[in-house]
């Protein structure tokens, strides 16, 4: 059954992948009652990640993510279980921000900002992406430094790694193109699993 918000408002959030130029970002409409686990799934679909790596949310010193029994047993982390925390707890009012790290090796840092509350549309099914810019970097490209090298290789047909990089990302990869329709198809699959 698709997710419908029982609340009167829906969150409009902006998600920006930090330290990229030009900026890579998405604007989503998301129910505030989503758990952080469910919101993580929406972020993966919206950004274009494949959920192949660990992640966590962070506000100040508090982190939220999947339970990690190994670390928790030694008291190394004080991470709260994302399955039991709601988005409205992470972002309680307009203007508040949180950080989302995906892939601790490549360390993709995102800033999530609650831009505003919008009126809930009972005919709509959420989450949905309403805007964005730029394609997401490919998985496992080496973080920001690797992504910059990848872009250089794509742009220059004489680059020694040009053919290898095109094989990795596929001939159709265009870092300047934001595939809104594809993003919403991914979100639609998420909604149908709800």
C-alpha positions in Angstrom: 0.0 0.0 0.0 1.5 3.4 -1.0 2.4 5.8 1.8 0.0 8.6 2.5 0.7 11.2 5.1 -1.9 11.4 8.0 -0.4 14.8 8.8 -1.7 18.1 7.5 1.7 19.2 6.2 4.4 17.7 4.0 8.1 18.5 4.3 9.9 20.2 1.5 13.6 19.4 2.0 16.6 20.3 0.0 19.5 17.8 -0.1 22.8 19.1 -1.3 25.9 17.0 -1.9 28.6 19.1 -0.3 31.8 20.3 -1.9 30.7 19.8 -5.5 30.9 22.5 -8.1 28.5 23.0 -9.8 26.2 22.0 -7.0 24.5 18.6 -7.0 21.1 18.9 -5.2 17.6 17.6 -5.0 14.3 19.0 -3.6 11.9 16.5 -2.2 8.5 16.4 -0.7 8.5 13.9 2.2 6.1 13.0 4.9 7.4 14.1 8.3 6.3 10.8 9.9 8.8 8.8 7.8 11.4 7.0 9.9 15.0 7.9 9.2 15.4 4.4 7.7 12.6 5.2 5.2 14.0 8.6 4.5 17.4 7.1 3.8 15.8 4.9 1.2 14.2 8.0 -0.4 17.6 9.8 -0.4 19.2 6.9 -2.1 16.6 6.9 -4.8 16.6 10.7 -5.2 20.4 11.1 -5.4 21.0 8.0 -7.5 23.0 6.0 -5.0 22.6 2.2 -4.9 22.5 1.6 -1.2 25.8 -0.4 -1.4 27.4 1.2 1.6 26.9 2.3 5.2 25.4 5.7 6.0 24.4 7.8 9.0 22.5 11.0 9.8 24.1 13.6 12.1 22.8 16.6 14.0 25.5 18.1 16.2 27.2 15.2 18.0 24.2 12.9 17.8 24.3 10.3 15.0 21.5 8.1 13.7 21.8 5.0 11.5 21.5 1.3 11.2 22.2 -0.5 14.5 25.8 -1.6 14.7 26.0 -4.3 17.4 29.8 -4.6 17.2 30.5 -0.9 18.0 27.6 -0.5 20.4 28.9 -3.5 22.5 32.1 -1.6 23.1 30.4 1.8 23.7 32.2 3.3 20.7 29.1 4.9 19.2 26.0 6.5 20.6 24.2 6.1 17.3 20.4 6.0 17.6 18.6 3.4 15.7 17.2 5.1 12.5 14.2 2.7 12.5 12.9 4.4 15.7 13.5 8.0 14.9 11.1 10.1 12.7 12.1 12.7 10.2 10.2 15.4 12.2 12.5 14.6 15.2 15.6 15.2 13.0 14.2 18.3 11.4 11.7 19.8 13.8 11.0 23.1 12.1 11.7 25.1 8.9 15.3 26.2 8.5 16.8 23.3 10.5 19.5 21.2 8.9 21.1 17.8 9.4 23.9 16.0 7.7 23.8 12.6 5.9 27.0 10.7 5.1 26.9 7.9 2.6 29.8 5.5 2.0 32.3 6.0 4.8 35.1 5.2 2.4 34.2 7.8 -0.3 32.6 10.0 2.4 29.8 11.6 0.5 28.5 14.4 2.8 25.0 15.8 2.2 23.3 18.7 3.9 19.6 18.2 4.4 17.6 21.4 5.1 13.9 21.6 5.9 13.0 24.5 3.6 9.3 24.8 4.5 6.1 23.0 5.3 3.7 22.6 2.4 0.1 21.7 2.5 -0.6 18.0 2.3 -2.3 17.0 -0.9 -4.5 14.0 -0.2 -4.4 13.0 -3.9 -0.6 12.8 -3.9 1.6 9.9 -2.9 4.9 10.8 -1.3 7.9 11.0 -1.4 8.4 12.8 -4.7 11.3 14.8 -6.2 10.2 18.2 -7.6 13.6 19.7 -8.6 17.3 19.1 -8.7 20.5 19.7 -10.7 23.3 17.5 -11.9 23.8 13.8 -12.0 25.0 11.9 -9.0 28.6 10.8 -9.0 29.0 7.1 -9.8 29.4 4.7 -6.8 32.9 3.7 -5.7 34.6 6.4 -7.8 36.9 7.5 -5.0 35.0 10.3 -3.3 35.4 13.9 -4.4 39.0 13.6 -5.6 38.2 10.5 -7.6 35.1 12.1 -9.0 37.1 15.1 -10.2 39.6 12.8 -11.9 36.7 10.9 -13.5 35.2 14.1 -14.9 38.6 15.1 -16.4 38.8 11.7 -18.1 35.3 11.9 -19.4 35.8 15.4 -20.9 39.1 14.6 -22.6 39.0 11.9 -25.3 42.8 11.8 -25.2 43.0 11.2 -21.5 44.7 7.9 -20.8 41.7 6.6 -18.7 39.0 8.0 -21.0 37.9 4.6 -22.4 38.1 2.9 -19.0 36.0 5.6 -17.3 33.4 5.5 -20.1 33.1 1.8 -19.6 32.8 2.2 -15.8 30.0 4.9 -16.0 28.4 3.9 -19.3 28.3 5.9 -22.6 25.1 7.6 -21.5 26.4 9.1 -18.3 26.2 12.9 -18.4 27.3 14.6 -15.2 25.4 17.8 -16.2 22.1 16.1 -16.7 19.6 15.8 -13.8 17.3 12.8 -14.6 14.1 14.0 -12.8 11.9 11.3 -14.5 14.3 8.5 -13.6 14.5 9.8 -10.0 10.8 9.8 -9.6 10.5 6.3 -11.2 13.0 5.1 -8.5 10.9 6.8 -5.8 7.8 5.3 -7.3 9.3 1.8 -6.8 10.0 2.8 -3.2 6.4 3.9 -2.7 5.1 0.7 -4.1 7.1 -1.3 -1.6 5.7 0.8 1.3 
